[in-house]
Amino acid sequence: MSDRLIFYFNPRSRAVMARWMLEEVGADYDLRLIDFEKGDNRKPEFLAINPMGKIPAIVTAAGAVITETPAIIAWLADAYPDAGLAPPVGSDARGAYYRWLFFGGSCFEPALSEQMFRGDGEPLKRSAVGWGSYDDVIDTIEAGLAGRDYLLGSAFSAADVYIGAELSWASSFKAPRLGESKVIQDFVARVTSREAFGRAMKPN
Ligand SMILES: N[C@@H](CCC(=O)N[C@@H](CS)C(=O)NCC(=O)O)C(=O)O
């Protein structure tokens, strides 16, 4: 696949995670900088692409809009199969791969938000919210990484891009437990040493 994508980006946002994946697969993309201070993400042109007013978003060469970081990462893994970042459809490894991609979006993200923004309020009811608790989420990631280089074992995949990016991002603002966790910090160091991660950290 060689057609160019349009990628809506700001270097101080989750869009860096999607950019890491664009760099991993070697996609050709046109970067459109979204300036939050200028309200670019709330302008009609961008709301026509993502009514949420949020980035990242990509528009494929054929004109399809994809938003939500894990969806962008998963789509890129499938659209650029030569990069070898997604296990075969129907394999057991594909199940584990989906597990971690969805876990990142439906458990890690909201647990982290609850942890960071709840303030002095009571935690939400563990049995009622889909992510249980922040501690459950971190325990689960630690168990998933114990004795492995990557979430699927010895092979790096797009799930490591997403979970690795989330852990790196959350570690940078000192989310609880992450800094003290050797298994998490070793994993973050392993995945962020990749050249594609370095390229994704460019400001524009
Ligand atoms: N669910 C989205 C969340 C994206 C998101 O929250 N993006 C933030 C930047 S990190 C944003 O665009 N905020 C601008 C705003 O909401 O005004 C994803 O996973 O990609």
The ligand as an SDF file (V2000), in Angstrom:
LIG
                    3D

 20 19  0  0  0  0  0  0  0  0999 V2000
  -10.7310    8.1180   22.5380 N   0  0  0  0  0  0  0  0  0  0  0  0
   -9.7670    8.9330   21.8440 C   0  0  0  0  0  0  0  0  0  0  0  0
   -9.2960   10.0290   22.7640 C   0  0  0  0  0  0  0  0  0  0  0  0
   -8.5980   11.1320   21.9980 C   0  0  0  0  0  0  0  0  0  0  0  0
   -8.3500   12.3610   22.8640 C   0  0  0  0  0  0  0  0  0  0  0  0
   -8.8450   12.4980   23.9880 O   0  0  0  0  0  0  0  0  0  0  0  0
   -7.5840   13.3110   22.3220 N   0  0  0  0  0  0  0  0  0  0  0  0
   -7.3220   14.5600   23.0150 C   0  0  0  0  0  0  0  0  0  0  0  0
   -5.8250   14.8450   22.9630 C   0  0  0  0  0  0  0  0  0  0  0  0
   -4.8630   13.7230   23.8840 S   0  0  0  0  0  0  0  0  0  0  0  0
   -7.9750   15.7200   22.2940 C   0  0  0  0  0  0  0  0  0  0  0  0
   -8.0340   15.7370   21.0710 O   0  0  0  0  0  0  0  0  0  0  0  0
   -8.4450   16.7160   23.0530 N   0  0  0  0  0  0  0  0  0  0  0  0
   -8.9570   17.9160   22.5050 C   0  0  0  0  0  0  0  0  0  0  0  0
  -10.3270   18.2720   23.0020 C   0  0  0  0  0  0  0  0  0  0  0  0
  -11.0760   17.3670   23.3860 O   0  0  0  0  0  0  0  0  0  0  0  0
  -10.6370   19.4530   22.9800 O   0  0  0  0  0  0  0  0  0  0  0  0
   -8.5960    8.0770   21.3550 C   0  0  0  0  0  0  0  0  0  0  0  0
   -8.3530    7.0030   21.9270 O   0  0  0  0  0  0  0  0  0  0  0  0
   -7.9490    8.4490   20.3690 O   0  0  0  0  0  0  0  0  0  0  0  0
  1  2  1  0
  2  3  1  0
  2 18  1  0
  3  4  1  0
  4  5  1  0
  5  6  2  0
  5  7  1  0
  7  8  1  0
  8  9  1  0
  8 11  1  0
  9 10  1  0
 11 12  2  0
 11 13  1  0
 13 14  1  0
 14 15  1  0
 15 16  2  0
 15 17  1  0
 18 19  2  0
 18 20  1  0
M  END
$$$$
